[in-house]
Amino acid sequence: MKVYQTKEIRNIALVGGAKTGKTILAETMLLEGGVINRRGSIEDKNTVSDYREIELERQNSIYSTVLYAEFAGKKINIIDCPGFDDFVGEVIAALKVADTAVMVMNAQNGVEVGAEISWRNATKANIPVVFAINHLEHENSNFDETIRQMKQSFGGGVMICQYPVNEGLGFDSVIDLLQMKMYKFDASGNTQVLDIPANHKDKADEMYAAMVEELAANDEELMEKFFENGSLSEEEISRGLKLGLINRGIFPVFCINGKQNYGVNRLMQFIANTVPSPDEAPKAKTTDGKELACKTTDPACALVFKTSIEPHLGEISFFKVYSGEITEAMDMINGNNASKERLSQLFAVAGKNRQKVEKVVAGDIAATIKLKNVKTGHTLNAPKIADDQIEPISFPAPKISFAVKAKNNSEDEKLNSILSEMSKVDPTLVVVQSKELRQLILGGQGELHLNIQKWLIENTNKIGIDYLPPRIPYRETITKTAKSMYRHKKQSGGSGQFGEVHMMIEPYYEGMANQTEFPVRGSDTHELEWGGKLVFNSCIVGGAIDARFMPAILKGIMEKIEQGPLTGSYARDIVVNVYDGKMHPVDSNEISFKLAGRHAFKDAFKNAGPKILEPIYEVEVILPEDKFGDVMTDLQGRRASIMGMDSEGNYKKIIARVPLAEMNRYSTALSSITSGRAMYSLKFAEYMQVPPDVQTALLKAYEEQEAED
């Protein structure tokens, strides 16, 4: 393969809902670009894009696939993205490195939830969007209604560049307003370029005039020429299109039948000739605000946007070069961890097919293998700019979590290793071995997302696993002062054990003064790793307890704080005053005072108005207006406090605070209520006291569990 220069490169991401035809469009683009000489199909399970076992099994994309086509002297890098929102991490990473999103629409269904979500992600990425309306050959297709819905959902910038002459069964022709010609297709993939028929001339002229006026509105100079001449030249129209795309003022619409290769060549012509090249796209920035100019003369800098693990090959890192040139066997520095990496081989990639290349220039996308210490989101630099880091890919936090356990306990360690590898490939999978919950927690974007991982573990790695509800990380604290005394005494021949501790505990709050009932001789404040504080005051007078035993008392208290007296959850925000006790000249030792301190703390805690605190999360839901009431009712049934409501485009936004305990399987419930048309995010807000009835239920459940154990 020749080395394509920056101006000759186009980077596009195929996005849109499931079953819109993205993968078949990609397949046809590869045929037109000479990468393959025969198209595969979803039904025959032989497409270049969907080649992984799970994708063949389900017949839909799970991962994004990096592809390329050589067309009209250009290299078009194509990233075919999955349509289900559960795999949104693949889409976000693709949009990070693409310079244009091609959104595929299903003419039978209009604007579906997948299109709405893709639009939001493309808007957030601030990249141009080109629409390709597919499935126009079906009897239920409705181009005009699809356009109406698109303008309602995506705004007035939706601009028809082509419209179908005979949509539905028998569809084979479109009017191209940019060329003012009719394109007629046949079953062999051939295209005739004809004059517009007389019965379409008036409509085409009217739509052309409206299109030219809209293009002119995107640039003052073009607007002046439009007013002066009443129209624009072909060159000026092309310029207006490019300007409109770059500033996201225009979103061109093309008509295709991806399965039969109708209109795909024309769409690729538009991509090759009009969509921005990498050096025309907005400049990437580093974390310290430096802009990367996408010049081959600058030091090399690249972002790893995807990691894949392939059988017999190992780890593959996909990257986009943002500046400079990368050559085979080049040494680079990882800007995120300073490790030195040699890119021993470089590949242009089309699915599982790889073609070696000697050099990759600014703006291009390629892959390499067997890097030592590189993850998705890491920046690779020439040694001159070793510390640079491109702004990271912003992956969403998990929306749903399960505790995961191997059916066979002996395979737990192997399961941990497998999940670690899976999270390398998919950064939206978050794996945490929770010391607090004593569970291995797997977080993801939805039940489908996590069920796919379960399938992979059980079918690829041959390990049976169970998903369990994760425990809730409650906290325990006190609301009033209480005293207690505990004597630990044990005699079993020889030296025995003896330690007696008197303590008073009280609630901690910021800025509080020491109690005055007992003199404070020494004080230590401990910042607890799970939040909150423990203040340990020594109030001993007259040597009732030797100072050397005070650390043992504190150790006993800390053990009980790590497994609170009420539910076994972490305790926090407590002041402990040890004010008296007794020792034995022979039998007193550290273990005696540790146990005495632990039991004294436990007894005092239960008499100090103990309360359970629960984690509260801030939940932001973006939803269609017609589902507002249903979503509000569901949230209120989850003990939500509504903090605010707003509008976001054609959508409503609800901001609420909801106990984590009430968010179990919320993604599934929200999808059911809104037919998959809503999105939500959540982040930790604070700990709050649980209602009395909830506390009673939690105490009872813990007591029953303790009795069983």
Helices and strands as residue ranges (DSSP letters): G 6-8, E 9-15, H 22-32, H 53-58, E 65-71, E 74-80, G 85-87, H 88-97, E 100-106, H 113-125, E 129-134, H 143-154, E 158-160, E 162-164, E 173-176, E 181-185, E 191-194, H 198-216, H 220-229, H 234-246, E 251-255, H 264-273, E 284-285, E 291-292, E 301-310, E 314-323, E 325-327, E 330-334, E 340-343, E 346-350, E 353-357, E 359-361, E 365-369, E 379-381, G 383-385, E 400-406, G 409-411, H 412-425, E 430-434, E 439-444, H 447-459, E 465-468, E 475-477, E 482-490, E 497-507, E 522-527, E 533-538, G 547-549, H 550-562, E 570-571, E 574-582, H 590-606, E 611-624, G 625-627, H 628-636, E 641-648, E 651-659, G 660-662, H 666-674, E 679-689, H 692-708
